[in-house]
Amino acid sequence: MQKTFMKGSIISTMILAAATVAPMAQADEGWYGEISILSTDVDDTSLNSTGRNVTAEFDKDTAFSIAGGYSYEANSLGNIRIEAEYLATDNDTDSVNFNGNNFPANGQTVGGSLETRALFLNVTQEFNTPSDTFTPYLGVGIGYADVDSSISYGPVANIDDSDSAFAYQIQAGLDVKFTEQLTGFAEYRYVAIDDIDLDRFGGGPGGIQTTSQNGDLDFDAFSLGLRYSF
């Protein structure tokens, strides 16, 4: 609940700030490319099946994205950017709870990670300000993500599988113009990947067997990046 409130507060603040500034001259149109480094925080992820409920926690880790698109003068608020983006994350497993039993504990180890590789189509609204240097923006994206899990815990249990699923994201950021062509930006984003199915091997009701675990994955990320306009 606290994380959901924080996400809503950040996005609401960006919307309010953008709505209260005076419209100014719009930026130039054209193609651009960008790259960013992210710090990703994966929310506790529950992967459940009948009699086997797994909740995994992950370390914060770095990630990266690259994107390319086109910016054009769309309305009185500012330019709209349409872009394709590739996002890659990799977060190590920190702990696992299986049916109320916590790992690591009593010499039982936890290992592996959760990797995502996603492609998004993003639409971003920029908001003109009285400043020639600073431009806030809001964006949304839809796409497809591949999730690769290598989570392991206990003597034999593991979720070593991959799946692809629908993904979406919400972005809020601030551009800082360095030159006519080079812009830096700081950004918050929320990413959600819906309905992933990953095979688990290990014990539980009925003994050791392979079961299909189902759940959703979402994470927050803060990033710094550079955008170059051609």
N, CA, C and O of each residue as an XYZ file, in Angstrom:
920
protein
N       0.826     -1.202      0.000
C       0.000      0.000      0.000
C       0.863      1.256      0.000
O       0.557      2.218     -0.705
N       1.968      1.256      0.807
C       2.853      2.401      0.875
C       3.536      2.665     -0.460
O       3.661      3.816     -0.878
N       3.986      1.584     -1.145
C       4.628      1.765     -2.451
C       3.637      2.310     -3.473
O       3.985      3.187     -4.264
N       2.389      1.793     -3.464
C       1.371      2.265     -4.392
C       1.102      3.744     -4.170
O       0.950      4.496     -5.133
N       1.040      4.183     -2.881
C       0.811      5.592     -2.569
C       1.969      6.437     -3.075
O       1.753      7.524     -3.611
N       3.208      5.946     -2.910
C       4.384      6.683     -3.351
C       4.367      6.864     -4.867
O       4.648      7.956     -5.362
N       4.036      5.796     -5.613
C       3.986      5.887     -7.065
C       2.960      6.921     -7.506
O       3.225      7.749     -8.377
N       1.762      6.857     -6.877
C       0.711      7.802     -7.227
C       1.090      9.233     -6.901
O       0.753     10.148     -7.653
N       1.790      9.442     -5.784
C       2.194     10.786     -5.376
C       3.192     11.380     -6.347
O       3.088     12.552     -6.708
N       4.165     10.576     -6.779
C       5.186     11.059     -7.714
C       4.553     11.472     -9.029
O       4.841     12.551     -9.548
N       3.690     10.620     -9.574
C       3.054     10.913    -10.853
C       2.118     12.106    -10.741
O       2.082     12.952    -11.634
N       1.352     12.181     -9.643
C       0.430     13.300     -9.428
C       1.187     14.622     -9.335
O       0.734     15.633     -9.871
N       2.334     14.620     -8.660
C       3.138     15.828     -8.538
C       3.619     16.310     -9.897
O       3.600     17.507    -10.184
N       4.056     15.356    -10.746
C       4.515     15.725    -12.081
C       3.382     16.315    -12.914
O       3.583     17.288    -13.640
N       2.184     15.722    -12.811
C       1.030     16.229    -13.564
C       0.687     17.636    -13.115
O       0.448     18.509    -13.949
N       0.658     17.874    -11.800
C       0.320     19.189    -11.263
C       1.335     20.236    -11.692
O       0.972     21.348    -12.076
N       2.626     19.867    -11.624
C       3.666     20.821    -12.019
C       3.546     21.185    -13.491
O       3.712     22.345    -13.870
N       3.255     20.180    -14.322
C       3.159     20.429    -15.761
C       1.939     21.257    -16.104
O       1.972     22.065    -17.032
N       0.862     21.061    -15.361
C      -0.391     21.744    -15.670
C      -0.360     23.210    -15.271
O      -1.143     23.996    -15.804
N       0.516     23.608    -14.354
C       0.511     24.966    -13.825
C       1.524     25.883    -14.496
O       1.528     27.086    -14.237
N       2.385     25.335    -15.356
C       3.364     26.195    -16.017
C       2.756     26.857    -17.240
O       1.819     26.330    -17.841
N       3.287     28.007    -17.604
C       2.781     28.732    -18.764
C       3.305     28.116    -20.045
O       4.497     27.822    -20.140
N       2.429     27.909    -21.053
C       2.902     27.363    -22.319
C       3.900     28.305    -22.983
O       3.721     29.523    -22.973
N       4.943     27.731    -23.553
C       5.967     28.506    -24.228
C       6.185     27.911    -25.619
O       5.470     26.998    -26.030
N       7.162     28.426    -26.327
C       7.467     27.924    -27.658
C       7.877     26.462    -27.592
O       8.565     26.035    -26.665
N       7.446     25.709    -28.583
C       7.713     24.280    -28.573
C       9.103     23.969    -29.129
O       9.692     24.757    -29.869
N       9.603     22.800    -28.748
C      10.914     22.372    -29.222
C      10.847     21.940    -30.678
O       9.767     21.789    -31.250
N      12.017     21.744    -31.262
C      12.091     21.341    -32.658
C      11.617     19.901    -32.835
O      11.686     19.087    -31.914
N      11.137     19.611    -34.036
C      10.777     18.248    -34.385
C      12.012     17.497    -34.848
O      13.018     18.099    -35.225
N      11.922     16.157    -34.813
C      13.008     15.375    -35.368
C      13.214     14.034    -34.699
O      12.583     13.713    -33.692
N      14.111     13.259    -35.280
C      14.461     11.941    -34.763
C      15.462     12.071    -33.621
O      16.216     13.041    -33.549
N      15.462     11.086    -32.733
C      16.394     11.089    -31.611
C      16.699      9.657    -31.179
O      15.971      8.721    -31.508
N      17.789      9.512    -30.438
C      18.141      8.257    -29.792
C      18.527      8.545    -28.353
O      19.027      9.628    -28.049
N      18.300      7.582    -27.457
C      18.636      7.803    -26.050
C      19.088      6.516    -25.377
O      18.788      5.410    -25.828
N      19.820      6.700    -24.281
C      20.272      5.579    -23.467
C      20.165      5.988    -22.012
O      20.378      7.153    -21.675
N      19.834      5.028    -21.135
C      19.717      5.356    -19.719
C      20.171      4.186    -18.856
O      20.098      3.025    -19.257
N      20.640      4.529    -17.660
C      21.020      3.564    -16.632
C      19.980      3.649    -15.512
O      19.633      4.743    -15.066
N      19.488      2.500    -15.063
C      18.406      2.473    -14.092
C      18.835      1.764    -12.817
O      19.708      0.896    -12.834
N      18.208      2.149    -11.712
C      18.259      1.394    -10.468
C      16.871      0.789    -10.266
O      15.896      1.515    -10.072
N      16.782     -0.551    -10.311
C      15.482     -1.221    -10.289
C      15.229     -1.869     -8.932
O      16.120     -2.467     -8.329
N      13.992     -1.731     -8.472
C      13.550     -2.307     -7.200
C      12.330     -3.183     -7.483
O      11.216     -2.677     -7.621
N      12.543     -4.495     -7.567
C      11.450     -5.435     -7.865
C      10.605     -5.636     -6.617
O      11.134     -5.925     -5.544
N       9.288     -5.484     -6.756
C       8.389     -5.739     -5.637
C       8.397     -7.227     -5.286
O       8.701     -8.069     -6.130
N       8.058     -7.546     -4.023
C       7.937     -8.951     -3.629
C       7.036     -9.668     -4.626
O       5.925     -9.213     -4.897
N       7.509    -10.786     -5.172
C       6.826    -11.471     -6.263
C       6.263    -12.801     -5.782
O       7.006    -13.666     -5.317
N       4.948    -12.961     -5.895
C       4.282    -14.198     -5.495
C       4.002    -15.052     -6.717
O       3.386    -14.593     -7.679
N       4.462    -16.304     -6.674
C       4.251    -17.283     -7.735
C       3.576    -18.485     -7.094
O       4.202    -19.220     -6.331
N       2.295    -18.686     -7.405
C       1.491    -19.638     -6.649
C       0.914    -20.745     -7.518
O       0.646    -20.555     -8.705
N       0.728    -21.905     -6.898
C      -0.042    -23.015     -7.447
C      -0.687    -23.725     -6.271
O      -0.407    -23.391     -5.120
N      -1.536    -24.689     -6.536
C      -2.236    -25.378     -5.460
C      -1.252    -26.052     -4.510
O      -0.517    -26.960     -4.897
N      -1.250    -25.591     -3.257
C      -0.395    -26.185     -2.243
C       1.045    -25.731     -2.260
O       1.833    -26.147     -1.411
N       1.405    -24.890     -3.206
C       2.791    -24.419     -3.312
C       2.774    -22.917     -3.577
O       2.548    -22.476     -4.704
N       3.019    -22.137     -2.522
C       2.989    -20.683     -2.610
C       4.380    -20.127     -2.342
O       4.916    -20.255     -1.242
N       4.950    -19.511     -3.360
C       6.312    -18.991     -3.292
C       6.271    -17.468     -3.382
O       5.658    -16.913     -4.293
N       6.922    -16.795     -2.438
C       7.110    -15.343     -2.506
C       8.602    -15.055     -2.443
O       9.284    -15.451     -1.498
N       9.093    -14.373     -3.446
C      10.525    -14.091     -3.542
C      10.782    -12.597     -3.401
O      10.019    -11.771     -3.903
N      11.864    -12.265     -2.712
C      12.352    -10.898     -2.620
C      13.681    -10.804     -3.366
O      14.464    -11.753     -3.395
N      13.918     -9.626     -3.973
C      15.095     -9.461     -4.819
C      15.888     -8.226     -4.400
O      15.334     -7.267     -3.863
N      17.196     -8.268     -4.656
C      18.051     -7.120     -4.398
C      17.771     -6.016     -5.416
O      17.363     -6.289     -6.545
N      17.994     -4.771     -5.004
C      18.029     -3.679     -5.970
C      19.261     -3.844     -6.845
O      20.325     -4.245     -6.374
N      19.102     -3.529     -8.123
C      20.242     -3.705     -9.018
C      20.148     -2.713    -10.160
O      19.122     -2.058    -10.343
N      21.232     -2.604    -10.935
C      21.258     -1.698    -12.072
C      20.684     -2.374    -13.314
O      20.693     -3.600    -13.429
N      20.193     -1.568    -14.226
C      19.634     -2.044    -15.488
C      19.941     -0.977    -16.539
O      20.523      0.063    -16.228
N      19.545     -1.246    -17.785
C      19.755     -0.236    -18.820
C      18.629     -0.284    -19.839
O      17.920     -1.284    -19.962
N      18.479      0.810    -20.565
C      17.514      0.853    -21.662
C      18.095      1.690    -22.796
O      18.892      2.602    -22.577
N      17.675      1.357    -24.011
C      17.982      2.162    -25.184
C      16.686      2.386    -25.934
O      15.802      1.529    -25.931
N      16.572      3.542    -26.578
C      15.332      3.873    -27.274
C      15.637      4.777    -28.453
O      16.666      5.451    -28.495
N      14.728      4.775    -29.398
C      14.814      5.668    -30.533
C      13.419      6.053    -30.973
O      12.501      5.234    -30.928
N      13.252      7.309    -31.403
C      11.916      7.731    -31.788
C      11.903      9.070    -32.483
O      12.922      9.572    -32.958
N      10.695      9.633    -32.525
C      10.470     10.900    -33.233
C       9.697     11.843    -32.334
O       8.723     11.442    -31.697
N      10.130     13.104    -32.278
C       9.463     14.139    -31.496
C       8.818     15.144    -32.447
O       9.432     15.559    -33.430
N       7.571     15.536    -32.149
C       6.892     16.486    -33.035
C       5.970     17.399    -32.234
O       5.534     17.058    -31.135
N       5.684     18.566    -32.807
C       4.816     19.546    -32.176
C       3.365     19.100    -32.321
O       2.790     19.158    -33.408
N       2.782     18.653    -31.205
C       1.468     18.033    -31.282
C       0.350     18.925    -30.760
O      -0.757     18.892    -31.297
N       0.612     19.722    -29.727
C      -0.435     20.515    -29.100
C       0.192     21.688    -28.355
O       1.411     21.863    -28.375
N      -0.654     22.503    -27.691
C      -0.161     23.693    -27.001
C       0.628     23.373    -25.741
O       1.348     24.232    -25.233
N       0.507     22.150    -25.227
C       1.241     21.767    -24.021
C       2.722     21.569    -24.299
O       3.569     21.922    -23.479
N       3.028     21.003    -25.460
C       4.413     20.719    -25.797
C       4.499     19.605    -26.813
O       3.487     19.158    -27.352
N       5.703     19.164    -27.068
C       5.919     18.102    -28.040
C       5.457     16.745    -27.515
O       5.401     16.507    -26.308
N       5.132     15.870    -28.451
C       4.886     14.463    -28.146
C       6.002     13.647    -28.779
O       6.393     13.876    -29.924
N       6.513     12.678    -27.999
C       7.526     11.758    -28.504
C       6.905     10.364    -28.636
O       6.211      9.891    -27.737
N       7.168      9.727    -29.763
C       6.769      8.329    -29.980
C       8.044      7.540    -30.209
O       8.841      7.880    -31.083
N       8.243      6.469    -29.414
C       9.521      5.769    -29.471
C       9.360      4.272    -29.247
O       8.377      3.812    -28.668
N      10.349      3.528    -29.721
C      10.501      2.108    -29.405
C      11.649      1.987    -28.409
O      12.686      2.633    -28.568
N      11.463      1.156    -27.379
C      12.455      1.049    -26.312
C      12.749     -0.410    -25.990
O      11.851     -1.252    -25.981
N      14.013     -0.692    -25.727
C      14.450     -1.992    -25.233
C      14.952     -1.806    -23.806
O      15.798     -0.951    -23.544
N      14.422     -2.619    -22.879
C      14.759     -2.525    -21.464
C      15.256     -3.877    -20.967
O      14.631     -4.904    -21.234
N      16.375     -3.883    -20.248
C      16.952     -5.120    -19.714
C      17.247     -4.943    -18.227
O      17.894     -3.971    -17.835
N      16.771     -5.890    -17.388
C      17.019     -5.855    -15.954
C      17.520     -7.218    -15.487
O      17.301     -8.234    -16.145
N      18.201     -7.220    -14.329
C      18.716     -8.457    -13.742
C      18.838     -8.229    -12.236
O      19.702     -7.471    -11.795
N      17.972     -8.882    -11.438
C      17.958     -8.703     -9.992
C      18.210    -10.026     -9.281
O      17.496    -11.003     -9.506
N      19.222    -10.055     -8.428
C      19.561    -11.263     -7.674
C      18.492    -11.574     -6.627
O      17.871    -10.672     -6.065
N      18.289    -12.869     -6.378
C      17.332    -13.304     -5.361
C      17.907    -13.049     -3.972
O      19.040    -13.430     -3.678
N      17.111    -12.399     -3.119
C      17.550    -12.092     -1.759
C      17.016    -13.107     -0.745
O      17.766    -13.584      0.106
N      15.727    -13.437     -0.833
C      15.124    -14.400      0.094
C      13.876    -14.991     -0.540
O      13.322    -14.434     -1.487
N      13.436    -16.140      0.000
C      12.259    -16.841     -0.512
C      11.429    -17.329      0.676
O      11.960    -17.836      1.663
N      10.117    -17.160      0.551
C       9.189    -17.761      1.507
C       8.373    -18.809      0.756
O       7.677    -18.495     -0.209
N       8.469    -20.069      1.214
C       7.719    -21.160      0.597
C       6.766    -21.755      1.632
O       7.195    -22.359      2.615
N       5.472    -21.573      1.394
C       4.439    -22.093      2.301
C       4.710    -21.718      3.759
O       4.524    -22.532      4.664
N       5.156    -20.461      3.978
C       5.415    -19.986      5.327
C       6.805    -20.266      5.855
O       7.137    -19.834      6.959
N       7.632    -20.982      5.096
C       9.007    -21.297      5.510
C       9.977    -20.346      4.807
O       9.960    -20.220      3.583
N      10.813    -19.688      5.589
C      11.723    -18.680      5.050
C      13.080    -19.274      4.700
O      13.625    -20.105      5.427
N      13.608    -18.827      3.571
C      14.965    -19.182      3.135
C      15.703    -17.888      2.805
O      15.082    -16.988      2.239
N      16.987    -17.739      3.122
C      17.849    -18.761      3.724
C      17.579    -18.917      5.225
O      17.242    -17.952      5.912
N      17.731    -20.135      5.712
C      17.577    -20.455      7.131
C      18.132    -21.848      7.374
O      18.042    -22.723      6.513
N      18.711    -22.046      8.562
C      19.211    -23.371      8.973
C      20.152    -23.984      7.944
O      20.096    -25.182      7.669
N      21.012    -23.151      7.383
C      21.989    -23.643      6.425
C      21.468    -23.809      5.015
O      22.231    -24.165      4.117
N      20.174    -23.558      4.793
C      19.608    -23.670      3.446
C      19.843    -22.359      2.694
O      19.525    -21.286      3.207
N      20.393    -22.441      1.491
C      20.812    -21.250      0.758
C      19.738    -20.778     -0.218
O      18.782    -21.491     -0.523
N      19.931    -19.566     -0.690
C      19.095    -18.965     -1.738
C      20.029    -18.464     -2.829
O      21.082    -17.898     -2.535
N      19.651    -18.667     -4.085
C      20.498    -18.217     -5.182
C      19.693    -17.860     -6.412
O      18.463    -17.889     -6.408
N      20.416    -17.524     -7.461
C      19.768    -17.231     -8.735
C      19.304    -15.790     -8.847
O      19.606    -14.953     -7.996
N      18.568    -15.519     -9.907
C      18.130    -14.149    -10.176
C      16.872    -14.166    -11.031
O      16.392    -15.221    -11.446
N      16.353    -12.973    -11.284
C      15.210    -12.780    -12.170
C      15.606    -11.746    -13.210
O      15.901    -10.600    -12.872
N      15.614    -12.150    -14.481
C      15.992    -11.259    -15.562
C      14.762    -10.948    -16.414
O      13.907    -11.808    -16.628
N      14.688     -9.713    -16.895
C      13.633     -9.347    -17.837
C      14.261     -8.674    -19.050
O      15.237     -7.932    -18.938
N      13.678     -8.950    -20.205
C      14.054     -8.304    -21.449
C      12.742     -7.873    -22.102
O      11.923     -8.715    -22.470
N      12.547     -6.565    -22.247
C      11.244     -6.063    -22.694
C      11.386     -5.100    -23.864
O      12.368     -4.364    -23.964
N      10.399     -5.117    -24.743
C      10.263     -4.152    -25.827
C       8.985     -3.347    -25.593
O       7.915     -3.919    -25.387
N       9.101     -2.020    -25.627
C       7.957     -1.148    -25.398
C       7.762     -0.181    -26.557
O       8.723      0.233    -27.207
N       6.504      0.173    -26.807
C       6.153      1.313    -27.641
C       5.642      2.388    -26.693
O       4.595      2.226    -26.065
N       6.385      3.486    -26.591
C       6.075      4.544    -25.630
C       5.534      5.786    -26.324
O       5.945      6.122    -27.434
N       4.605      6.462    -25.653
C       4.114      7.771    -26.068
C       4.316      8.727    -24.902
O       3.833      8.475    -23.799
N       5.029      9.823    -25.143
C       5.400     10.751    -24.080
C       4.925     12.152    -24.413
O       5.147     12.655    -25.514
N       4.261     12.782    -23.433
C       3.847     14.176    -23.563
C       4.822     15.059    -22.798
O       4.985     14.920    -21.586
N       5.476     15.977    -23.529
C       6.316     16.976    -22.881
C       5.454     18.184    -22.497
O       4.417     18.434    -23.110
N       5.897     18.933    -21.467
C       5.166     20.110    -21.013
C       6.088     21.323    -21.050
O       7.086     21.381    -20.332
N       5.740     22.290    -21.896
C       6.537     23.497    -22.024
C       6.548     24.290    -20.717
O       5.553     24.333    -19.994
N       7.684     24.915    -20.429
C       7.829     25.746    -19.245
C       8.452     27.082    -19.651
O       8.919     27.222    -20.781
N       8.465     28.062    -18.749
C       9.146     29.327    -19.069
C      10.638     29.169    -19.262
O      11.295     30.061    -19.800
N      11.182     28.041    -18.827
C      12.623     27.811    -18.936
C      12.967     27.153    -20.261
O      12.244     26.283    -20.747
N      14.085     27.584    -20.837
C      14.590     26.924    -22.042
C      15.382     25.665    -21.697
O      15.755     24.902    -22.588
N      15.640     25.444    -20.397
C      16.512     24.351    -19.967
C      15.736     23.139    -19.473
O      16.112     22.006    -19.773
N      14.646     23.358    -18.714
C      13.960     22.264    -18.041
C      12.593     21.986    -18.665
O      11.805     22.903    -18.901
N      12.326     20.704    -18.928
C      11.043     20.285    -19.505
C      10.548     19.021    -18.814
O      11.147     17.962    -18.995
N       9.466     19.095    -18.022
C       8.895     17.880    -17.432
C       8.104     17.095    -18.475
O       7.667     17.652    -19.483
N       7.926     15.811    -18.228
C       7.159     14.986    -19.162
C       6.508     13.806    -18.445
O       6.926     13.406    -17.358
N       5.478     13.265    -19.080
C       4.800     12.052    -18.641
C       4.695     11.109    -19.828
O       4.467     11.544    -20.957
N       4.862      9.808    -19.568
C       4.787      8.842    -20.661
C       4.121      7.549    -20.247
O       4.096      7.194    -19.069
N       3.583      6.849    -21.228
C       3.035      5.510    -21.018
C       3.564      4.610    -22.123
O       3.872      5.070    -23.222
N       3.666      3.323    -21.817
C       4.155      2.380    -22.814
C       3.506      1.023    -22.670
O       3.164      0.608    -21.563
N       3.337      0.339    -23.769
C       2.864     -1.041    -23.763
C       3.853     -1.882    -24.554
O       4.515     -1.393    -25.469
N       3.943     -3.157    -24.185
C       4.903     -3.997    -24.883
C       4.818     -5.440    -24.462
O       3.791     -5.917    -23.979
N       5.933     -6.125    -24.658
C       6.019     -7.557    -24.388
C       7.345     -7.815    -23.700
O       8.378     -7.277    -24.100
N       7.313     -8.642    -22.659
C       8.517     -8.893    -21.879
C       8.788    -10.383    -21.773
O       7.864    -11.189    -21.664
N      10.069    -10.740    -21.805
C      10.507    -12.100    -21.545
C      11.119    -12.137    -20.145
O      12.051    -11.389    -19.848
N      10.588    -13.012    -19.286
C      11.053    -13.148    -17.911
C      11.803    -14.467    -17.791
O      11.270    -15.527    -18.121
N      13.044    -14.394    -17.318
C      13.900    -15.574    -17.175
C      14.270    -15.733    -15.705
O      14.990    -14.903    -15.151
N      13.780    -16.795    -15.072
C      14.011    -17.028    -13.649
C      15.002    -18.165    -13.447
O      14.948    -19.190    -14.125
N      15.921    -17.954    -12.482
C      16.829    -19.027    -12.069
C      16.853    -19.120    -10.537
O      17.887    -19.431     -9.945
N      15.711    -18.850     -9.906
C      15.605    -18.838     -8.448
C      15.827    -20.247     -7.898
O      15.258    -21.218     -8.397
N      16.660    -20.342     -6.865
C      16.873    -21.633     -6.199
C      16.897    -21.416     -4.696
O      17.353    -20.381     -4.212
N      16.390    -22.422     -3.951
C      16.369    -22.318     -2.491
C      16.209    -23.721     -1.907
O      15.683    -24.627     -2.554
N      16.682    -23.877     -0.652
C      16.595    -25.191     -0.023
C      17.537    -26.175     -0.685
O      18.406    -25.783     -1.464
N      17.368    -27.459     -0.377
C      18.283    -28.467     -0.918
C      18.119    -28.711     -2.422
O      19.109    -28.938     -3.117
N      16.871    -28.666     -2.939
C      16.671    -28.988     -4.361
C      15.698    -28.054     -5.076
O      15.666    -28.037     -6.307
N      14.909    -27.283     -4.345
C      13.833    -26.500     -4.961
C      14.384    -25.400     -5.860
O      15.370    -24.745     -5.523
N      13.739    -25.205     -7.005
C      14.138    -24.117     -7.902
C      12.980    -23.744     -8.822
O      12.082    -24.541     -9.092
N      13.039    -22.519     -9.283
C      12.151    -22.044    -10.353
C      13.068    -21.605    -11.475
O      13.462    -20.442    -11.562
N      13.398    -22.557    -12.330
C      14.370    -22.353    -13.403
C      13.626    -22.464    -14.733
O      13.563    -23.537    -15.333
N      13.064    -21.340    -15.186
C      12.189    -21.372    -16.349
C      12.054    -19.947    -16.893
O      12.508    -18.990    -16.265
N      11.431    -19.819    -18.056
C      11.184    -18.502    -18.640
C       9.788    -18.452    -19.236
O       9.198    -19.482    -19.562
N       9.267    -17.227    -19.373
C       7.940    -17.032    -19.956
C       7.877    -15.620    -20.526
O       8.609    -14.732    -20.089
N       7.001    -15.421    -21.499
C       6.780    -14.108    -22.094
C       5.354    -13.660    -21.816
O       4.435    -14.479    -21.796
N       5.164    -12.339    -21.598
C       3.845    -11.840    -21.222
C       3.710    -10.373    -21.588
O       4.696     -9.693    -21.873
N       2.472     -9.898    -21.575
C       2.158     -8.485    -21.819
C       2.758     -7.627    -20.713
O       2.750     -8.016    -19.545
N       3.279     -6.460    -21.082
C       3.874     -5.541    -20.108
C       3.418     -4.112    -20.413
O       3.105     -3.775    -21.555
N       3.388     -3.287    -19.374
C       3.109     -1.867    -19.563
C       3.929     -1.060    -18.561
O       4.426     -1.600    -17.573
N       4.064      0.234    -18.826
C       4.823      1.085    -17.926
C       4.268      2.512    -17.925
O       3.613      2.947    -18.873
N       4.551      3.226    -16.826
C       4.218      4.634    -16.661
C       5.508      5.357    -16.306
O       6.277      4.889    -15.467
N       5.746      6.498    -16.945
C       6.994      7.232    -16.750
C       6.707      8.683    -16.389
O       5.750      9.275    -16.889
N       7.534      9.252    -15.526
C       7.480     10.669    -15.188
C       8.911     11.161    -15.046
O       9.704     10.579    -14.305
N       9.241     12.234    -15.759
C      10.630     12.643    -15.745
C      10.830     14.125    -15.995
O       9.871     14.875    -16.179
N      12.090     14.534    -16.000
C      12.469     15.919    -16.238
C      13.668     15.951    -17.176
O      14.710     15.364    -16.884
N      13.514     16.641    -18.303
C      14.608     16.850    -19.247
C      15.417     18.068    -18.845
O      14.871     19.059    -18.359
N      16.731     17.986    -19.051
C      17.639     19.109    -18.843
C      18.442     19.289    -20.132
O      19.258     18.440    -20.493
N      18.202     20.392    -20.810
C      18.823     20.617    -22.114
C      20.231     21.139    -21.946
O      20.437     22.200    -21.357
N      21.223     20.390    -22.467
C      22.631     20.801    -22.398
C      23.033     21.629    -23.620
O      23.634     22.696    -23.500
N      22.683     21.104    -24.798
C      22.959     21.813    -26.050
C      21.735     21.657    -26.945
O      20.737     21.060    -26.543
N      21.817     22.196    -28.159
C      20.702     22.063    -29.096
C      20.391     20.610    -29.415
O      19.246     20.274    -29.720
N      21.396     19.746    -29.346
C      21.205     18.343    -29.706
C      21.240     17.384    -28.522
O      20.667     16.297    -28.599
N      21.897     17.761    -27.430
C      22.096     16.837    -26.311
C      21.259     17.248    -25.100
O      21.315     18.390    -24.643
N      20.470     16.274    -24.588
C      19.602     16.495    -23.432
C      19.818     15.390    -22.416
O      19.868     14.214    -22.775
N      19.944     15.758    -21.161
C      19.967     14.784    -20.078
C      18.590     14.670    -19.459
O      17.769     15.577    -19.593
N      18.328     13.559    -18.782
C      17.029     13.424    -18.123
C      17.133     12.538    -16.887
O      17.965     11.635    -16.807
N      16.256     12.830    -15.925
C      16.067     12.003    -14.730
C      14.632     11.526    -14.749
O      13.721     12.298    -15.047
N      14.421     10.245    -14.429
C      13.094      9.659    -14.646
C      12.753      8.616    -13.591
O      13.608      7.858    -13.133
N      11.465      8.602    -13.218
C      10.892      7.503    -12.438
C       9.970      6.721    -13.361
O       9.266      7.301    -14.189
N       9.979      5.398    -13.214
C       9.028      4.575    -13.986
C       8.523      3.413    -13.138
O       9.209      2.902    -12.253
N       7.296      3.025    -13.452
C       6.687      1.834    -12.864
C       6.400      0.863    -14.005
O       5.754      1.220    -14.990
N       6.888     -0.371    -13.860
C       6.736     -1.392    -14.901
C       5.969     -2.581    -14.334
O       6.259     -3.036    -13.228
N       5.004     -3.081    -15.077
C       4.223     -4.256    -14.664
C       4.207     -5.278    -15.794
O       4.025     -4.935    -16.962
N       4.400     -6.537    -15.420
C       4.345     -7.657    -16.364
C       3.286     -8.618    -15.848
O       3.418     -9.165    -14.753
N       2.239     -8.824    -16.632
C       1.056     -9.547    -16.173
C       1.108    -11.031    -16.500
O       1.493    -11.433    -17.598
N       0.707    -11.839    -15.510
C       0.368    -13.249    -15.717
C       1.512    -14.055    -16.335
O       1.445    -14.463    -17.495
N       2.562    -14.275    -15.541
C       3.657    -15.127    -15.993
C       3.505    -16.520    -15.378
O       3.054    -16.655    -14.240
N       3.881    -17.545    -16.131
C       3.833    -18.939    -15.686
C       5.246    -19.513    -15.728
O       5.878    -19.548    -16.784
N       5.739    -19.963    -14.572
C       7.092    -20.495    -14.470
C       7.056    -21.836    -13.747
O       6.395    -21.973    -12.717
N       7.762    -22.821    -14.284
C       7.796    -24.153    -13.676
C       8.690    -24.158    -12.430
O       9.800    -23.625    -12.433
N       8.168    -24.775    -11.372
C       8.928    -24.970    -10.143
C       9.177    -26.458     -9.950
O       8.285    -27.278    -10.166
N      10.410    -26.804     -9.538
C      10.732    -28.177     -9.192
C      11.085    -28.225     -7.708
O      11.935    -27.469     -7.237
N      10.425    -29.120     -6.979
C      10.734    -29.252     -5.556
C       9.612    -29.928     -4.803
O       8.637    -30.397     -5.390
N       9.771    -29.971     -3.479
C       8.817    -30.672     -2.629
C       7.558    -29.881     -2.367
O       7.412    -28.740     -2.804
N       6.638    -30.524     -1.634
C       5.341    -29.954     -1.308
C       4.333    -31.062     -1.157
O       4.706    -32.234     -1.113
N       3.031    -30.713     -1.075
C       2.015    -31.753     -1.005
C       2.135    -32.732     -2.177
O       2.149    -32.303     -3.331
N       2.219    -34.009     -1.909
C       2.362    -35.005     -2.967
C       3.806    -35.340     -3.283
O       4.068    -36.136     -4.185
N       4.767    -34.739     -2.549
C       6.173    -35.058     -2.761
C       6.842    -34.152     -3.779
O       6.291    -33.126     -4.177
N       8.044    -34.549     -4.193
C       8.817    -33.744     -5.144
C       8.242    -33.913     -6.543
O       8.063    -35.032     -7.022
N       7.957    -32.802     -7.182
C       7.417    -32.824     -8.544
C       7.565    -31.438     -9.161
O       7.969    -30.485     -8.494
N       7.230    -31.345    -10.447
C       7.257    -30.069    -11.162
C       5.847    -29.496    -11.227
O       4.909    -30.188    -11.622
N       5.700    -28.232    -10.838
C       4.400    -27.566    -10.875
C       4.535    -26.239    -11.610
O       5.626    -25.677    -11.699
N       3.426    -25.748    -12.131
C       3.400    -24.462    -12.824
C       2.976    -23.377    -11.838
O       1.881    -23.426    -11.277
N       3.861    -22.394    -11.633
C       3.595    -21.298    -10.698
C       3.173    -20.055    -11.488
O       3.801    -19.696    -12.484
N       2.110    -19.414    -11.032
C       1.556    -18.270    -11.756
C       1.608    -17.017    -10.893
O       1.390    -17.083     -9.683
N       1.898    -15.872    -11.513
C       1.893    -14.611    -10.778
C       2.190    -13.427    -11.678
O       2.374    -13.576    -12.886
N       2.235    -12.250    -11.073
C       2.560    -11.006    -11.770
C       3.880    -10.464    -11.252
O       4.286    -10.755    -10.127
N       4.543     -9.676    -12.083
C       5.824     -9.070    -11.719
C       5.728     -7.568    -11.951
O       5.263     -7.125    -13.001
N       6.167     -6.788    -10.970
C       6.237     -5.347    -11.179
C       7.418     -4.770    -10.428
O       7.883     -5.333     -9.437
N       7.896     -3.636    -10.916
C       9.033     -3.010    -10.277
C       9.049     -1.502    -10.521
O       8.480     -0.996    -11.489
N       9.731     -0.799     -9.596
C       9.987      0.632     -9.721
C      11.416      0.816    -10.197
O      12.283     -0.017     -9.938
N      11.651      1.919    -10.898
C      13.010      2.210    -11.349
C      13.218      3.717    -11.414
O      12.334      4.465    -11.831
N      14.390      4.142    -10.999
C      14.839      5.514    -11.167
C      16.024      5.495    -12.117
O      16.909      4.648    -11.999
N      16.039      6.431    -13.057
C      17.075      6.386    -14.088
C      17.637      7.754    -14.400
O      17.001      8.781    -14.165
N      18.849      7.742    -14.936
C      19.496      8.914    -15.502
C      19.893      8.557    -16.926
O      20.372      7.452    -17.182
N      19.693      9.493    -17.860
C      19.992      9.151    -19.240
C      20.367     10.356    -20.084
O      20.329     11.500    -19.631
N      20.734     10.062    -21.333
C      21.072     11.075    -22.313
C      20.269     10.839    -23.586
O      20.060      9.701    -24.006
N      19.821     11.947    -24.196
C      19.073     11.875    -25.449
C      19.776     12.760    -26.472
O      20.142     13.897    -26.178
N      19.959     12.223    -27.675
C      20.630     12.971    -28.742
C      19.655     13.163    -29.898
O      19.108     12.193    -30.423
N      19.442     14.398    -30.289
C      18.527     14.736    -31.398
C      19.330     14.899    -32.684
O      20.341     15.601    -32.723
N      18.858     14.239    -33.723
C      19.572     14.266    -35.005
C      19.120     15.441    -35.868
O      19.617     15.618    -36.980
